[in-house]
């Protein structure tokens, strides 16, 4: 087995069942959970990102282009989906990253170069997943990145399909 890391992008209530949620996102959570369980069985590192906004969100550049308040710090929508929260609370090999915009710009500080493979899943595939995968790929261009299509969802099925197509074009392996 290779030395790998799982990155779960924004598996928060607002992206699953809240203001930016969807039936596809709800359906993806059991697949996210199965991935997490596999990584936990092997005692592998799991990194969770959490989209984190404050009351000034609508005045930010992102807020002006996506004017839907979501993942407001310490609200129910900001919290990780309850089917995954035991990992946040109890799993010692988990890392939690709070990010204030859709792309976390400090992936270079995460030492992802110590892994042979980076596995990514989460929400929203065409925004947060896409942005973070591209940033990671820029910092670590020689490390294979795999995006788990059925453990992810976009704002719509069309957005999700487009994100998967673009990821393939950008040398990201899309798997189920």
N, C-alpha and C positions, 0 to 999 in steps of 0.2 A: 504494500500500500504506500502511496506517495505521501509526503508531508504536505498537508493541505490545510486551508482555512476556509470557513464558511462566513460569508458576510450577508447578513439579513438587513435589507434596506427598509426602514420605516414601516415595520409591521405594527403600526399604531391604529387605534380604534378609528380615527378619522379617515384613514385610507382603506380600512376594511369594511366597517359598517356605518361610518359616520358621513360627514358632509361630502367627502370625496370617495366614499366606498362604493362597492358594486357587488352584484351577485358573483361575478368572476373572482373578485378579491376574497369573498367569504369562502368560495369553493377552493381557493388556493391554499388557505390556511392549513388544512390537514396535510397537504404536501410539504408545506414549510415545516410543519411539526415533524413529519417523517424524516426530513433531512436533518433537522436538529437532533432528533433521537439517534440517528446514525452517527453523527459527529460526537455526541455525548458518549455513546457506547465505546468509541475509539479514543475518548479523552482528548479530542481535538479542539482547537480554539474556535470559538464562535464570536463574531463581532456583530453587534447590533447598532444600527444608526437610529437616531430619533430626530425627526424633523422637529424643530423647536422654535416657536414664534412667540413674540410678546405683543402687548396691546398696540404697538405702533406698526404692526405688520402691514396694514393697508396703505401706509405711507412709504413702504419700502419699494424698491424697484420690482422685486418679485410680486409684492402685493398689488401693485398697479397693473401687472400683467396677468395675475391669477387672483382676482379680487374676491376670494372666498377665505374667510378666516378659518384656519385649520391648525391643528396641533399647537394650540395655544398652551404655553407652559403651565404645567400642573393641572390642566383640565382633564376631564375624562377622555376627550378626543386625543390628547397627547400620549396617553398611556398605551403600552404595548398590549396587543390583543390578549385577553385573559387565558387563551389556550396555550400561550407561550410564556406567561409571566413567571411560572415556576423556574424557568431557566434563568431569567433575570435575577431572581431572588436567590436561587440555590446553587447554580452551576459555577464552580470555581474558575473554569477556563473560558469565561465570557468577558468580553470587553464591551463597554457601553459608550457610544459616541453621540453627544448632542451636537447637532449642526443647525445653524441658523438660516441656511438656504438649501436649495436642492442638491448642491454639490459640496461635499466636504473637501476643503482645499489642503488639508494637512495629512493626506494619506501617506506622504513620504515619511512621516514620523512614526508610522505604524509598523515599520520593519517587515513589510510583506515580502521582501526579498529573501527571507529565510524559509519561504514556502515554495514547494514545487508546483503548486496549483492553487488557484483562487476560485472558489465557487460562490456565485452571487445569486440571490433571489430577493423578492420583495415587491415593493409598491412605490410609486407608480412607475411602471416599466418605461414609459416614454419620457419621463421627466427625471425623477430622482435616481432610478436604477441606471438609466442611460448616462446621466451626468457623472455619477460616481464611477461607473465602469470606465468611462473615457478618462477621467482623472487618474484612476488607478493604472490604466493601461499606459498613460503618458509617463508616469513615474516608474513603472515596472514593465517595460515593453517586451521583455524576454520571458515573462512568466505567463503560462497559459491561464486564461480566464474563461470560465464556463458560466453561462447564464441559464438558470433552471426555469424554463418557460412555464411549466405547469405549477410552479411554486411562486408564481408572480402574477401580477395583473396590472393593467393600465386603466386610464380613465374610461376607456371604451375598448371593445374587442379590436376595433380597427387600429387604435393607437398602439395596443399591445402587439399586434401582428406587424405593424410598421417598425416598432422598436426592435423586434426580433430580427427583421430583415436587415435593418441598419447595423445591428450588432454583428451579424454575420459578415457584412461588408467590411466591418472594422476589425475582422479577425478574432471575434469573440465566438467561441463555440456555444451554440444554443442547443441545450439538451432538455429532455423531459424526465 
